[in-house]
Amino acid sequence: MDRPAVCHDELYVLPFIQHVDGTARRIDRAEADRIFFEAMGVTKTPGLTRRLLWLGVRSGGWVPWRRYRKAEQVNTVA
């Protein structure tokens, strides 16, 4: 379960994701959380655990998401 969580945390921190073809795009919080849910499936995290962890990031993830977006704005302006 560590790998999906690390991936999810990185998606929250990074303002853009880089594609293999060299293009980059922003992702929103819902997409980051969906990727987390899918990654847990790939790593065979049990279904109930997947749902509970996903519900946790959906219900409480707005706090770190806002903090990282606010820091991004400060760094962009500076």
C-alpha positions in Angstrom: 0.0 0.0 0.0 3.0 2.3 0.3 3.5 2.8 -3.4 0.0 4.1 -4.2 0.2 6.5 -1.1 3.6 7.9 -2.2 2.3 8.4 -5.8 -0.8 10.1 -4.4 1.2 12.4 -2.2 3.4 13.4 -5.1 0.3 14.2 -7.2 -0.8 16.5 -4.4 2.5 18.3 -4.3 3.3 18.6 -8.0 1.3 21.3 -9.9 1.8 19.4 -13.2 2.2 15.9 -14.4 4.6 15.1 -17.2 3.5 12.7 -20.0 5.8 10.4 -21.9 5.4 12.5 -25.0 6.8 15.6 -23.2 3.6 17.4 -22.7 2.5 18.5 -19.2 -0.8 19.3 -17.7 -2.5 20.1 -14.4 -4.5 17.6 -12.6 -7.2 18.3 -10.1 -7.6 16.8 -6.7 -10.4 14.4 -7.8 -8.1 13.0 -10.5 -5.3 12.5 -8.0 -7.6 10.7 -5.7 -8.9 8.5 -8.5 -5.4 7.6 -9.5 -4.7 6.6 -5.9 -7.8 4.4 -5.9 -6.7 2.7 -9.2 -3.1 2.3 -8.0 -4.4 0.5 -4.9 -6.3 -1.9 -7.2 -3.1 -2.6 -9.2 -1.2 -3.4 -6.0 -4.1 -5.6 -4.9 -5.1 -3.7 -1.9 -8.3 -5.3 -0.5 -11.5 -3.7 -1.7 -12.8 -2.5 1.7 -9.4 -1.0 2.5 -9.3 0.7 -0.9 -12.7 2.3 -0.4 -12.0 3.4 3.2 -8.6 5.0 2.2 -10.2 6.7 -0.8 -13.0 8.1 1.3 -10.4 9.4 3.7 -8.5 11.3 1.1 -11.7 12.6 -0.5 -13.1 13.8 2.9 -9.8 15.2 4.4 -7.5 15.7 1.4 -8.6 19.3 0.8 -6.5 20.5 3.7 -3.1 19.5 2.2 -4.3 20.2 -1.4 -5.1 23.8 -0.5 -1.8 24.2 1.4 0.2 23.0 -1.7 -1.8 25.1 -4.1 -1.3 28.2 -1.9 2.4 27.5 -1.7 2.5 27.2 -5.5 0.9 30.6 -5.9 3.4 32.2 -3.5 6.3 30.6 -5.4 4.9 31.7 -8.7 4.5 35.3 -7.7 7.9 35.5 -5.9 
